Amino acid sequence: MPRLVLGLGGFAAILLHGFTVRQSAFGVIDAVLVAGFVVLAGDGLARLGHLRGDRFATTSLLVVTLLVVLFVFLPLGRILAAAIQGPGGAPSPGALWSRLTAEKIWTLA
């Protein structure tokens, strides 16, 4: 249980650090730390008995899940958030409605 808490807590701390400090991107050290925290979280979950206690399978599942979230859901979320924003950057239901009802996106030509 302590390894799971360390892994998930450290991962959350890295994400919080990245979003509170206005930096352009995570560095190499942040990527290494996230990888280490994912391995610790996988080890903690395996010790709790998930996936029959198989450390490799648990860690692999977490790594694949993290990569899918990073390369599929994060860009998709950013695109959907940009669709809601108006010209000034503030959320605007009118801008969303105008984008959803634009004829340009519903035609094949």
C-alpha positions, 0 to 999 in steps of 0.5 A: 500500500505505501508504494501505491500511495507513493506512486500515485501521490508522486504522479499527482504532484508532478502533474500539479507542478506542471500545471501551476508553474507556467512552463512550456512543457515537461522536461526529461527529469519530469518524464523520468520521475513520472515513469518511476512513479508509474512503476511504483504505482504498478508495484503497489497495485500488484502487492495489493493482489491486482492481476494476480500479483503480477508486477510486470502485467500491472506496470505494463497495464498502467504504462499503456493506460498512461500512454493512451491518455497522453496521446489520445484523450489529452489532445481530444480534450484540448480540441473539445475545449477549444471548440467551446471557447469564443473569440476572446478565449472565454467559454461560449455556448454560442461559439460551440453551437455555431461550430456544431451547426456550420455547414462546412463540417457536415458536407463531403465537398 
